Amino acid sequence: VQLQASGGGLVQAGGSLRLSCTASGSALSFYTMGWYRLAPGKQRKLVAIINTANSTIYADSVKERFTISRDNGKNTGYLQMNSLKPEDTAIYYCNLEGFGRAYWGQGTQVTVSS
């Protein structure tokens, strides 16, 4: 399975971005999808996950601001990020997990200026 993440960029605080993660090589519908982020000097942390039943979990720091979703017909998952803060600055990675394996995308940089 290969994952292609896109949609990162530079945005001012309070702005929005939508990240996309397109899977190839297998059907997205078989997997739990997650978004993680790696900020400078910190460990990679979970941002949000959505399972095959479309149940979601969010990190406390992004609740009410970020929304994870998936379009299995397009084999693509999304992370809608609103009300962005400078502390959201990080490299964002998409992840698929299922059948005892995990797959990672290449990461997309999100930079939020104050």
C-alpha positions in Angstrom: 0.0 0.0 0.0 1.3 3.4 -0.9 0.1 6.7 0.6 0.3 10.1 -0.9 -0.3 13.0 1.4 -0.9 16.6 0.2 -2.5 19.8 1.1 0.0 21.3 3.5 1.3 24.8 3.3 1.8 28.1 5.1 -1.3 29.7 6.6 -1.9 32.5 9.1 -3.2 31.8 12.6 -7.0 31.3 12.4 -6.9 30.0 8.9 -7.8 26.6 7.5 -6.2 23.9 5.5 -7.4 20.5 4.2 -5.0 17.6 4.0 -5.6 14.7 1.7 -4.2 11.2 1.8 -4.7 9.0 -1.2 -4.1 5.3 -1.0 -3.0 3.0 -3.9 -2.4 -0.7 -3.9 -5.4 -1.6 -1.7 -8.8 -0.3 -0.8 -8.9 2.4 1.9 -12.1 0.9 3.2 -10.2 -2.1 4.7 -8.2 0.1 7.1 -8.2 2.4 10.0 -6.8 5.7 8.9 -5.0 8.1 11.1 -3.2 11.5 10.9 -0.2 12.1 13.1 2.1 15.1 13.4 5.8 15.6 14.2 6.6 19.1 15.6 10.2 20.3 15.9 11.9 18.9 19.0 8.9 16.7 19.8 7.8 13.1 19.3 5.3 12.2 16.6 1.8 12.3 18.1 -1.7 11.2 17.1 -3.9 13.9 15.7 -7.0 11.9 14.7 -8.1 8.5 13.6 -11.2 7.1 11.8 -11.9 3.4 11.7 -13.7 1.3 9.1 -17.0 2.1 10.8 -16.3 5.8 10.6 -15.9 6.2 14.4 -13.4 8.9 15.2 -11.0 9.8 17.9 -9.2 13.2 18.3 -6.3 14.5 20.3 -7.6 16.9 22.9 -5.5 19.7 21.4 -7.5 19.6 18.1 -11.0 18.7 19.2 -13.6 21.1 17.8 -11.1 22.4 15.3 -10.1 19.4 13.1 -12.3 16.9 11.3 -11.1 13.6 9.9 -13.1 12.0 7.2 -12.8 9.4 4.4 -14.2 8.9 1.0 -13.7 5.2 0.2 -15.0 5.7 -3.3 -12.0 8.0 -4.0 -9.6 5.9 -1.8 -8.8 9.2 -0.1 -8.9 10.4 3.5 -9.0 14.0 4.7 -8.1 16.1 7.6 -9.9 19.4 7.7 -8.1 21.8 9.9 -9.8 25.0 11.1 -8.8 27.8 13.5 -5.2 26.8 13.1 -2.7 27.9 15.7 1.0 28.3 15.6 1.4 25.2 17.8 -0.2 23.2 15.0 3.0 23.7 13.0 4.4 20.3 12.2 4.9 17.7 9.5 1.6 15.8 9.2 1.7 12.1 8.3 -1.2 9.8 7.2 -1.3 6.3 8.3 -3.3 3.1 7.5 -3.5 0.2 9.9 -5.0 -3.2 9.3 -4.3 -6.9 8.9 -1.5 -6.5 11.4 0.4 -4.0 9.3 0.9 -0.2 9.2 1.6 2.1 6.3 2.8 5.7 6.3 2.7 8.5 3.8 5.6 10.8 3.2 4.4 13.7 5.3 3.2 17.2 4.4 4.4 20.3 6.1 2.0 22.6 7.8 3.2 26.0 9.0 1.0 28.4 10.9 2.3 31.9 11.3 1.2 34.1 14.2 
